[in-house]
């Protein structure tokens, strides 16, 4: 497992905001104790961003000319967002070369649409990585499996009607951002009720994995949200850290190259859950 992490991603903060540096720092420290090592990523370029976002969006993040109550303009947030997207790019390259990879970076990305910051997300890291991969491999297909408890509206928006991308999301509904009730041509949504526990979740994941097999992608990108945990303050799913062992074990049965991007998760159980997921998907 190759893990991309930079201590620079811990440098920014906003008082009282749930997307704090502690969630990443504690996970990194836990994984270090388990003998994982870390590779610092390089920032991506504006060209990388513009594969999925428009110029106005890029300039808005750069200059702070946007407003979203959940997604504040902070000093150097543009630089931190470029670095987080860069971690995703390096993860997709590493996985395609044969080494399952994980970008343990912030800010997260799956709510960012082509032209809007949203839900703690400035640039859509996973979408940027997938677009980069497909530009280099135009004959390949990519499946995206989003297991964050919130629907990845930005990722769905960016790849809507792209025949080389299949987006699947398992998420709580109703919940922020209020999307993800319907499915479409190249996206499949599983809106699950508040209180969803492990049995229902794993049964739904089984269906999702069957669809991925039918799509037969060359590569799978995973939006890893840890906010399905029963200790998460922003949702009401009922999974435990051990559930992530089972989730990853099912994904590994797909026998496809996998790259993983950190998304949400705001409880004290994130480090153990991340470790369980990584060790199981490696086995």
Secondary structure by P-SEA (a helix, b strand, c coil): cbbbbbccccccccccccccaaaaaaaaaaaaaabbbbbbbcccccccccccccaaaaaaaacccccccccccccaaaaaaaaaaaaaaaaaaaaaaccbbbbccccccccccccccccccccaaaaaaaaaaaaacccbbbbbbbcccccaaaaaaaacccccbbbbbbccccccccccccccccbbbbbccccccaaaaaaaaaaaaaaaaaacccbbbbbccccccccccccbbbbccaaaaaaaaaaaacccbbbbbbccccccaaaaaaaaaaaaaac
